[in-house]
């Protein structure tokens, strides 16, 4: 549902170049950006025009007596916690490899500095600062806080600025954004395996993301739109880092 065939194809093609330093990578990201923006606009319009999609999906996991009881499942809680831990592991690993590049020249082939910086920057700007900025701006209440689900907040469509939640609001989903970030690691995968990686990790990332809907912590649109926002950001950042790949690598890789 979240990982469309077009998204897989485009992310795989961004990585489809022979050398770590290539203007072809930048050109591919630039070519795909219009499609990513159009799809972001499309899904935003759909969820804004048909708000019942959000309510219907959340209602499926809620009952009047127990609320969002599915979210109390220990396995689902553990699954959520794995998704919360992964970003820190990945950022820490990427940072360590970035530093090690200065002392171990052979790392450049496996983990070029420009790719490591791309991933670190994406996590910082996307699931980090970007998500928090949108949350603070929009102020959308979470499903479990709504009047229809036992709370006292009022439902608002995605992108509608409101005062229903003053802190850590629902739109967009930070954990869905960090789950999407797993897909950016495709830049380290050999081109012939890129589609396999994206398909396999895409399923896992989609499960991490939808788990938040099951918990009543997010609406479906928080997840779907969040993914598309991250997709646009990933393409924009990759254009910058692929364009400056040789300069970045030269700074960190000493002969």
C-alpha positions in Angstrom: 0.0 0.0 0.0 2.7 2.4 0.9 5.5 1.2 -1.4 4.2 1.7 -4.9 5.9 0.0 -7.9 6.8 3.5 -9.2 8.5 4.4 -5.9 10.6 1.2 -6.0 11.6 1.7 -9.6 12.6 5.3 -9.1 14.6 4.7 -5.9 16.3 1.8 -7.5 17.2 3.8 -10.6 18.7 6.6 -8.5 21.3 4.0 -7.4 21.8 2.6 -10.9 25.2 4.1 -11.7 28.6 2.4 -11.9 30.8 4.7 -9.9 30.3 6.3 -6.5 31.0 9.7 -8.0 28.6 10.3 -10.9 26.6 13.2 -12.4 24.2 10.5 -13.6 23.0 10.0 -10.0 22.2 13.7 -9.7 20.4 13.7 -13.1 18.3 10.7 -12.1 17.2 12.3 -8.8 16.3 15.5 -10.8 14.3 13.5 -13.3 12.3 11.8 -10.6 11.6 14.8 -8.5 8.5 16.1 -10.5 6.8 12.7 -10.2 7.5 12.6 -6.4 6.0 16.1 -6.0 3.0 15.2 -8.1 2.3 12.1 -6.0 2.8 14.0 -2.8 0.2 16.5 -4.0 -2.1 13.7 -5.2 -2.2 11.8 -1.9 -2.6 15.0 0.1 -5.6 16.0 -2.0 -7.2 12.5 -1.7 -6.9 12.4 2.1 -8.1 16.0 2.4 -11.1 15.5 0.1 -12.1 12.1 1.6 -11.3 12.4 5.4 -13.4 9.3 6.0 -10.5 7.3 4.8 -8.6 8.2 8.0 -11.5 7.8 10.3 -12.5 4.5 8.8 -9.1 3.0 9.0 -8.6 4.1 12.6 -12.1 2.9 13.6 -11.2 -0.6 12.4 -8.7 -0.9 15.3 -10.9 0.7 17.9 -13.9 -0.4 19.9 -15.9 1.5 22.5 -15.1 -0.8 25.4 -11.4 -1.3 25.0 -10.3 1.6 22.8 -7.2 0.8 20.6 -6.7 -2.4 22.4 -4.6 -4.0 19.6 -1.9 -1.5 20.4 -1.4 -3.2 23.8 -0.1 -6.4 22.2 3.4 -7.1 23.6 4.7 -8.2 20.1 3.5 -5.0 18.5 5.0 -2.9 21.2 8.3 -4.7 20.8 8.0 -4.2 17.0 7.5 -0.5 17.6 10.5 -0.3 19.9 12.7 -1.9 17.2 11.7 0.9 14.8 12.5 3.5 17.5 16.0 2.0 18.1 17.1 1.5 14.5 17.7 5.1 13.6 20.1 5.5 16.5 22.0 2.4 15.4 22.2 3.5 11.8 23.2 7.0 12.6 25.9 5.8 15.0 27.2 3.3 12.5 27.3 5.8 9.7 29.1 8.3 11.9 31.7 5.7 12.9 32.3 4.7 9.3 32.6 8.3 8.3 35.3 8.9 10.8 37.0 5.6 9.9 37.2 6.6 6.3 40.0 9.0 7.2 42.1 6.1 8.5 41.0 3.1 6.4 41.1 4.0 2.8 39.6 0.7 1.6 36.3 1.8 3.2 35.7 4.3 0.5 34.6 1.6 -1.9 32.0 0.1 0.5 30.9 3.2 2.3 31.9 6.4 0.5 31.7 9.5 2.8 29.2 11.3 0.5 26.7 8.5 0.9 27.3 8.3 4.7 26.7 12.0 5.0 23.6 11.7 2.8 22.1 9.2 5.2 23.0 11.1 8.3 21.7 14.4 6.9 18.5 12.7 5.8 17.8 11.4 9.3 18.6 14.8 10.8 16.5 16.9 8.4 13.7 14.4 7.6 12.6 12.3 10.6 14.2 14.9 12.9 13.8 18.6 12.2 11.5 18.4 9.3 8.9 16.2 11.0 9.0 18.2 14.2 8.5 21.5 12.2 5.4 20.1 10.4 4.0 18.7 13.7 4.4 22.1 15.4 2.9 23.9 12.4 -0.2 21.7 11.8 -1.1 20.7 15.3 -3.3 17.7 14.4 -4.7 15.6 17.2 -3.9 11.9 17.3 -6.7 9.4 16.7 -6.8 8.2 20.3 -7.4 11.9 21.4 -10.5 12.4 19.3 -14.0 12.7 20.6 -15.1 9.8 18.4 -12.4 7.6 20.0 -12.9 8.4 23.7 -10.9 11.7 23.8 -12.0 15.4 23.5 -10.2 16.7 20.5 -11.7 17.5 17.1 -10.7 15.7 13.9 -8.9 17.8 11.3 -7.8 16.8 7.8 -4.1 16.6 6.9 -2.2 19.9 6.3 -5.0 21.9 8.0 -3.5 24.1 10.7 -5.3 23.7 14.0 -4.8 24.0 17.7 -6.1 20.6 18.6 -2.7 19.4 19.7 0.0 21.7 21.1 2.8 19.2 21.5 4.0 16.2 19.5 1.0 16.2 17.2 -0.1 13.5 14.8 0.8 14.9 11.4 3.2 13.7 10.0 4.4 10.5 11.6 8.0 10.6 12.8 8.2 6.9 13.1 6.9 6.4 9.6 9.5 8.9 8.4 12.3 7.0 10.1 11.0 3.7 8.7 11.2 5.2 5.2 14.8 6.3 5.9 15.7 2.6 5.8 15.1 2.8 2.1 17.7 5.5 1.6 20.4 2.8 2.5 19.8 1.6 -1.1 22.7 3.9 -2.1 25.0 1.3 -0.6 23.5 -1.6 -2.4 24.8 -2.9 -5.8 22.5 -1.7 -8.6 21.5 -5.2 -9.6 20.2 -5.9 -6.0 18.6 -2.5 -5.5 15.0 -3.5 -6.4 15.3 -6.6 -4.2 16.5 -4.5 -1.3 13.7 -1.9 -1.7 11.0 -4.5 -2.0 12.1 -6.4 1.1 12.9 -3.4 3.3 9.9 -1.6 1.9 7.6 -4.3 3.3 9.3 -4.0 6.7 9.2 -0.2 6.7 5.5 -0.3 5.7 4.8 -2.6 8.6 6.7 -0.4 11.0 4.7 2.6 9.8 1.2 1.0 9.8 1.9 -0.3 13.3 1.4 3.3 14.4 -2.1 3.4 12.9 -2.9 0.2 14.8 -1.9 1.8 18.0 -4.2 4.8 17.4 -1.1 7.0 17.5 -1.5 8.1 13.8 -3.9 8.4 11.0 -3.3 6.5 7.8 -2.6 9.9 6.1 0.0 10.8 8.6 1.9 7.7 7.4 1.2 7.9 3.6 1.8 11.6 3.3 4.8 11.4 5.6 6.4 8.8 3.3 5.9 11.0 0.2 7.3 14.0 2.0 10.4 12.0 2.9 10.6 10.7 -0.7 10.8 14.3 -2.0 13.4 15.2 0.6 15.5 12.1 -0.2 15.6 13.1 -3.9 16.5 16.7 -3.1 19.3 15.7 -0.7 20.7 13.1 -3.1 21.0 15.7 -5.8 23.2 17.8 -3.5 25.4 15.0 -2.2 25.8 13.2 -5.6 26.7 16.5 -7.2 29.4 17.1 -4.6 30.5 13.5 -4.2 34.1 13.9 -5.2 34.7 17.0 -3.1 33.1 15.4 0.0 35.0 12.1 -0.4 38.3 14.0 -0.8 37.8 15.8 2.6 37.3 12.5 4.5 39.5 10.1 2.5 43.2 10.7 3.0 45.8 8.9 0.8 
